[in-house]
Amino acid sequence: MPREYFMRSERVGFSRWGEGDLPLAERLWGDPDVSRYICASGVFTLAEIEERLSKEILNGQALGIQYWPLFELSSGRFMGCCGLRPHGEGCLEMGIHLLPAFWRRGFAFEACTAVIGYAFGALKAEKLFGGHNPKNAASRGLLKKLGFSYTGDEFYAPTGLYHPSYELYPPVSLEGTGQETIAKDKDLVNKNRKGTTMENCIFCKLASGEIPTNVVYEDESVFSFYDADPQAPVHVLIIPKKHLGSLNEASCEDAELLAHMLLKAKDIAAELGLENGYRLVINTGADGGQSVPHLHIHLLGKRQMNWPPGD
């Protein structure tokens, strides 16, 4: 019987664990390559696998969240799990366990990106927590690529080790007032970044570190971060740290800066795996749909774009 998916990314279908899924759970958590970093012995017993599955089912029934089972859309093959569990008040923990056949193919980043969007969108999570076994370099790289910030080491009872721990906050609303999802309880960073700013500009505050956000890229003149209201599976913004109200305010002296923004958009697209193409959009003025008065480039990808692009 085909699985039902409550959420899909480009290549991955998200289902829900049920009572009949013990064979899948055994295939995943019974694989020593999967379990070696998530339990003290490195191998789960059948009783421990049954307990993990029961916990996921209960979380789904009581809280509406699980480490949801994943399936490759093109083949229907079981891939592993990725999802959420409670982690203190107002916080959800994100985790992913993939079978080795799906390692190093971009599936982890794709699935986690979908879960992050679901957590901050549908679930209105205040923040996400992530951690990894100190020996698991791949998970460390994944969390950093996803925009998580290191907060310290936290004791993890199942392994008996202190795991490097990370937090991720919701992006600030990018095309509205910027007041509804401002992240809180996070250290401000790099307040001495270069560029002329406007005191009440939400994008200037993001670039200066006054308001934390999920950073994609940063250098001395350019700042990039994820859009809080994504219109594609990948949707980031690229802004100059220098305050320019729109493209109309740019002059010849800004030519090098504008060229740098476009070249960085290309680099960011490559880093985010947009090898099949992407779209760049610059909304300018009221008729152009610009609602944040700071020049910004929208970078959208991982879906088929249409033409004309909108109303």
ZAMARGU-4260 file (C-alpha; in steps of 0.2 Angstrom, whole numbers, plus 5000, padded with zeros to 4 digits):
<rodrens>
0) 5000/5000/5000 | 5007/5017/4995 | 5013/5029/5009 | 5003/5045/5012 | 5014/5060/5013
5) 5008/5075/5023 | 5023/5086/5017 | 5035/5084/5002 | 5051/5093/4996 | 5058/5091/4979
10) 5064/5073/4982 | 5058/5068/4999 | 5040/5063/5005 | 5037/5064/5024 | 5025/5051/5031
15) 5020/5047/5049 | 5025/5032/5060 | 5012/5019/5064 | 5010/5003/5073 | 5015/4992/5057
20) 5031/5001/5054 | 5043/4991/5066 | 5051/4983/5050 | 5056/5000/5044 | 5062/5005/5062
25) 5072/4990/5063 | 5080/4993/5046 | 5085/5011/5051 | 5090/5010/5070 | 5096/4992/5068
30) 5109/4998/5056 | 5126/5001/5065 | 5131/5015/5053 | 5116/5024/5059 | 5116/5020/5077
35) 5134/5022/5081 | 5133/5040/5085 | 5116/5040/5094 | 5117/5028/5108 | 5131/5023/5121
40) 5134/5005/5115 | 5133/5010/5096 | 5120/4997/5093 | 5101/4997/5098 | 5093/4981/5104
45) 5076/4976/5097 | 5068/4981/5113 | 5076/4999/5112 | 5070/5000/5094 | 5052/4996/5098
50) 5053/5009/5112 | 5060/5022/5100 | 5046/5018/5088 | 5032/5019/5102 | 5039/5036/5108
55) 5038/5043/5090 | 5020/5037/5088 | 5015/5044/5105 | 5023/5061/5101 | 5013/5061/5085
60) 4997/5057/5093 | 5000/5069/5108 | 5010/5083/5100 | 5008/5082/5081 | 5027/5080/5079
65) 5038/5065/5076 | 5055/5061/5068 | 5044/5057/5053 | 5049/5043/5041 | 5056/5048/5025
70) 5053/5041/5007 | 5062/5044/4991 | 5048/5051/4980 | 5055/5044/4964 | 5057/5026/4970
75) 5046/5025/4986 | 5061/5018/4995 | 5062/5021/5014 | 5076/5033/5018 | 5076/5036/5036
80) 5068/5049/5047 | 5069/5068/5050 | 5058/5079/5061 | 5055/5087/5078 | 5053/5083/5096
85) 5050/5094/5112 | 5065/5102/5119 | 5060/5114/5134 | 5047/5127/5134 | 5045/5136/5117
90) 5059/5125/5109 | 5059/5110/5097 | 5073/5099/5094 | 5077/5094/5076 | 5085/5078/5071
95) 5088/5067/5056 | 5094/5049/5054 | 5097/5043/5036 | 5101/5026/5029 | 5119/5025/5022
100) 5112/5024/5004 | 5106/5042/5005 | 5121/5050/5013 | 5131/5063/5003 | 5118/5066/4991
105) 5110/5082/4998 | 5095/5073/5005 | 5099/5078/5023 | 5100/5097/5019 | 5084/5095/5009
110) 5074/5086/5022 | 5080/5097/5036 | 5076/5113/5026 | 5058/5107/5024 | 5057/5103/5043
115) 5064/5120/5048 | 5051/5128/5037 | 5037/5118/5044 | 5043/5122/5062 | 5043/5140/5060
120) 5029/5141/5048 | 5015/5129/5053 | 5020/5126/5070 | 5026/5144/5075 | 5041/5137/5084
125) 5050/5151/5094 | 5067/5142/5091 | 5075/5126/5086 | 5088/5116/5095 | 5101/5104/5087
130) 5115/5094/5093 | 5127/5080/5087 | 5139/5067/5094 | 5156/5076/5095 | 5163/5063/5083
135) 5150/5066/5070 | 5158/5079/5059 | 5145/5077/5045 | 5131/5083/5057 | 5141/5098/5063
140) 5143/5103/5045 | 5125/5101/5041 | 5119/5111/5056 | 5131/5125/5051 | 5125/5125/5033
145) 5107/5126/5039 | 5111/5142/5049 | 5112/5135/5067 | 5123/5144/5079 | 5134/5135/5092
150) 5128/5138/5110 | 5139/5126/5120 | 5140/5108/5124 | 5125/5099/5132 | 5125/5082/5141
155) 5116/5069/5131 | 5111/5054/5142 | 5109/5041/5128 | 5127/5042/5123 | 5134/5048/5140
160) 5143/5062/5131 | 5143/5081/5130 | 5136/5085/5113 | 5140/5101/5104 | 5123/5111/5104
165) 5115/5124/5092 | 5100/5135/5091 | 5091/5142/5076 | 5079/5156/5077 | 5064/5161/5066
170) 5069/5173/5052 | 5062/5191/5054 | 5047/5194/5042 | 5056/5201/5027 | 5042/5210/5017
175) 5031/5216/5032 | 5035/5227/5047 | 5048/5215/5054 | 5041/5216/5071 | 5031/5199/5072
180) 5045/5186/5072 | 5060/5195/5080 | 5072/5182/5088 | 5075/5184/5106 | 5087/5178/5120
185) 5102/5177/5108 | 5118/5186/5110 | 5120/5200/5097 | 5136/5198/5086 | 5147/5209/5076
190) 5140/5226/5079 | 5154/5235/5071 | 5151/5228/5053 | 5154/5241/5039 | 5142/5251/5030
195) 5131/5266/5031 | 5114/5262/5040 | 5098/5270/5043 | 5092/5269/5061 | 5075/5262/5058
200) 5079/5250/5044 | 5075/5232/5048 | 5087/5226/5035 | 5101/5237/5042 | 5097/5230/5060
205) 5099/5212/5053 | 5115/5216/5044 | 5123/5225/5060 | 5118/5210/5071 | 5106/5221/5081
210) 5092/5208/5076 | 5098/5190/5075 | 5093/5180/5060 | 5098/5164/5050 | 5114/5170/5040
215) 5117/5162/5024 | 5133/5173/5019 | 5142/5188/5025 | 5157/5198/5020 | 5162/5217/5023
220) 5149/5224/5010 | 5135/5210/5008 | 5124/5201/5019 | 5112/5186/5015 | 5099/5177/5025
225) 5084/5166/5023 | 5067/5174/5019 | 5054/5171/5033 | 5040/5169/5020 | 5048/5158/5007
230) 5040/5157/4990 | 5051/5142/4985 | 5060/5128/4994 | 5076/5139/4994 | 5072/5158/4996
235) 5086/5169/5003 | 5089/5188/5002 | 5105/5197/4998 | 5107/5214/5003 | 5121/5228/5004
240) 5126/5233/5021 | 5126/5251/5014 | 5109/5257/5015 | 5101/5260/4998 | 5082/5262/4999
245) 5080/5254/4982 | 5089/5251/4966 | 5084/5269/4961 | 5095/5276/4974 | 5111/5267/4967
250) 5123/5278/4958 | 5139/5275/4947 | 5149/5274/4963 | 5139/5259/4968 | 5143/5249/4953
255) 5156/5238/4961 | 5145/5234/4976 | 5130/5229/4964 | 5142/5218/4954 | 5148/5210/4970
260) 5130/5206/4975 | 5126/5198/4959 | 5142/5187/4959 | 5138/5182/4977 | 5121/5177/4972
265) 5129/5165/4960 | 5140/5158/4973 | 5126/5156/4986 | 5116/5147/4973 | 5130/5135/4970
270) 5132/5132/4988 | 5114/5129/4991 | 5113/5116/4977 | 5104/5126/4963 | 5113/5118/4949
275) 5097/5116/4939 | 5094/5135/4939 | 5086/5149/4950 | 5078/5166/4949 | 5084/5183/4955
280) 5071/5196/4958 | 5074/5214/4963 | 5057/5223/4968 | 5058/5242/4966 | 5046/5254/4972
285) 5027/5252/4976 | 5022/5246/4959 | 5036/5234/4959 | 5030/5226/4975 | 5044/5232/4987
290) 5039/5234/5005 | 5055/5235/5014 | 5065/5251/5009 | 5082/5243/5008 | 5089/5236/4991
295) 5088/5217/4991 | 5089/5203/4979 | 5078/5188/4981 | 5086/5172/4976 | 5073/5158/4973
300) 5076/5140/4968 | 5072/5121/4970 | 5056/5123/4960 | 5050/5126/4942 | 5048/5145/4939
305) 5034/5152/4929 | 5033/5166/4917 | 5026/5179/4919 | 5032/5178/4937 | 5016/5185/4945
310) 5002/5198/4945
</rodrens>
